Amino acid sequence: MPRALSIAAEENSSQAASYSDLIRDHVDQGQILSARRLLEIAFEQGLASPDLDLWQRTLAPPKVVSVEASPAPADRSREFRWLEKESQALRGQWVALDGDRLLAAAESLKAVLAQLNRMVPRPRALVHRID
């Protein structure tokens, strides 16, 4: 690398480190908006460094992400009544119930889940092992 380029790279690195230190001071004092402005100035001056890149990600405005609320827990009273009345005939098996309907029954959980996965749309079944 020619000496002039080496000196310029060192100067860029030194300036980037200075800006990074200033940004850290502002963040430590809770001055987030001014830290963002310092970062903006550093990039306008063509400075680049891994520290400035990290500050850019850290100080980026927050992103609002909508999340669907979890559905209310299902009322499983019909399934529990079914289990009280009908479970004797299926001892030792896994069952999948939707309300008072038996959707699947098998000796292994894997087999019951496979049966449920083939159903379209897939029901929100109660899966239970009857002992």
Buried (B, 14 or more C-beta within 10 A) or exposed (E): EEEEEEEEEEEBBEBBBEBBEBBEEBBEEEBBEBBBBBBEEBBEEEBEBEBBEEBBEEBEEEEEEEEEEEEEEEEBEBBEEBBEEBBEEBEEBBBBBBBEEBBBBBEEEEBBBEBBEEEEEEBEBBBBBBE
